[in-house]
Amino acid sequence: AIWWRSETYAHGMLIPLISLWLIIRKRSQLTRLEMGPDWTALIPLLGLCLVWLLGRAADVLAVEQMATT
């Protein structure tokens, strides 16, 4: 709903379209990739979850948004 009302986030409507275009453009390379879990990504993810939780506890929306981007 924010994308419709706010001029600041109006570009949000383009993100799914651009993402789809990029996926279609690189689909031949994407099909050759080996998929699997990367456990090293868990450490920064847990750190960002902690930052988000602290922002939530302090009721600081900017910190919450920074942790989720």
Order of alpha helices (4+ residues) and beta strands (2+ residues): alpha-alpha-alpha-alpha-alpha
